[in-house]
Amino acid sequence: MKFCSECAHPVSLLIPPDDNRPRFVCEQCGTIHYQNPKMVIGSIPVWEEDGKIRVLLCKRAIEPRYGYWTLPAGFMENNETTTEAALRETFEEAGARIQLHGLFSMLNVPHVHQVHLFYRATLLDLDYQAGIESLEVELFAEHEIPWSDIAFPTVGHTLKAFFADMARIRAEGGQYGLHTEDIRKPMRQTD
Ligand SMILES: [Zn+2]
């Protein structure tokens, strides 16, 4: 941040009185510009047919990670709820209509100032299509997932936890869990 969004004066990075960390402060109008983490919300859209479960992934048409595969997800907007964000991002990126189920994963990514949430979801039909931020959209069974071409560690963690829960539920019953993880630093693409 270089200029105050209130008065356009250059801002200074300093610790305000009674605070304990540096903030962008406008010394002309006194505004303290707090910066806080952003929410990234997505879904795990599932299609089940003949007992075979497949998950919808999008190949990114934008940076970062152009050409890599991701679950449909994106930044939450003001004036919307987390479930509204999941539905909207899934429609925008994959043209897919879904029914949402429970929250499945919550991943802190402190080094990029983000928190990622993914909801389980069922595709309502197969009329999906790539949105402008996707090159293609495709259903993948677990053994077909392009693990080495997954865009973000949070997506890899979420997919691995999802298929692990699915296998456990099929073998012994039970429920999907809520998976939390702190991703402290960039990981290898294959993680
Ligand atoms: Zn100002």
Boltz pocket constraint, residues with backbone or C-beta under 6 A from the ligand:
constraints:
  - pocket:
      binder: B
      contacts: [[A, 4], [A, 5], [A, 6], [A, 7], [A, 8], [A, 9], [A, 26], [A, 27], [A, 28], [A, 29], [A, 30], [A, 31]]
      max_distance: 6.0
